[in-house]
């Protein structure tokens, strides 16, 4: 439907369906058929009263929120005025960090992997001016890198130890003179 059919934008109530001109069979049904229930009609409301007014879905506030006392809903068919949503704070150069980006987290983890406990100290000292969430995240990811370094060191040492042990036990049984 286009707006030329209903320019007011008010919802239209569908009229009753047209009577069908079907031919009844000559044989009577064995049981009487009850009449079809009629849809409930809305009570008549005066045009000037607000009792029958239903605001559009966009104008209804979410559950738990009450519109301001002086707020008047827009007329049906019109959009409410645009209201900008408050934005999350951004990382601005020269300002303390609110949170770390993914690249920063990776960088602290890589530094922790390469430098070990020194990276944790660097993360703690260089992020002293940032917000607590950013400072904690930097220290945490440097610690993750250091723990990864420890696990890789233990795995490498056990691999070298096992290989050395296997080589030593295999050599002692053979003697070439």
Helices and strands as residue ranges (DSSP letters): G 57-59, H 102-115, H 117-126, H 132-171
